[in-house]
């Protein structure tokens, strides 16, 4: 992990065209930002519905290389012809478009339409006002055991939610090794970009600044079934999760504090060994040296997750803290990481390993 050098820009010489729909939002804009540094993926079209016909530079002024691109509609006909299509659309809008795209197109869905394997879970959490369950796609979290092989060469990929990314990577090694009981508690703080770019009164600066608030309390947040799905896969048995998200006054980032009761025989040393083994060869997951704790600032703009673990001996619990940029490793960076795997490129190609500080 530490001392290992990873190359983040590797070019094979071959290039693929990419179209991004939802490019005027936060997640789509992040995909575009990362594409600007990718040597093999060329952004050749940007799409959105309400802003079709406008210059991208009016809506995403930080995307200077693409400022003069004209936003086109998000229908399937407009998206035909790309090698790779990234769907950064609201939940319930991706499935119908994806179904009309050519089978040989790499389609990467940043929404929730294809994440859940259980149609009953989809109906419960997304069915009202959304599309009917359209079936699950290969799940775009390569670090979850067994997923990297499923993503290699895939033509349909579901990008994980930002909260499930942090929580899954925080707890999967402990569950897989049987270090904890399969009942976990998560409290996670997120910046406001996780709520999307649409104007909402509770996200106004005057409402958010100087204030922290809980939301989705009592097991009602839509990312909960995805966490349970992932953690149960890692454990090999059903896992329950109590998840409480909080909104904090920053634009991007997640800090997830996850805990569970220790299984008999688990101590700090065995927990440390399990995490070191699980992530020794993962370029984007960093188990920090003992005594150093993750912060959202250290992963800002990077496709990385910072982790630290501790055993609370008095409480008999394992505590894992994970920091992730919800727009990079939590969405846009994950999309390109998956695209690299699908196209046979080195997984780290074009992805930032270094955050922005201060």
Secondary structure, DSSP 4 states (H G I P E B T S, - for coil): --S----S----S--EEEEEESTTSHHHHHHHHHHTT-SSEEEEEEE-STTTTSBHHHH-TT-GGGTTPBPB--SHHHHTT-SEEEE---TTSHHHHHTTS-TTSEEEE-SSTTT-S-HHHHHHHT-TTSPPP----EES-TTSTTHHHHHTT-SEEEPPPHHHHHHHHHHHHHHHTT-EEEEEEEEEEE-GGGG-SS--GGGSHHHHTT--EEESTTTT-TTHHHHHHHHHHHHTS--EEEEEEEE-SSSS-EEEEEEEEEPTT--HHHHHHHHHHHHTT-TTEEEPPTT----GGGGTTSS-EEEEEEEETTTTEEEEEEEE-TTIIIIIHHHHHHHHHHHT--TTTT---S----
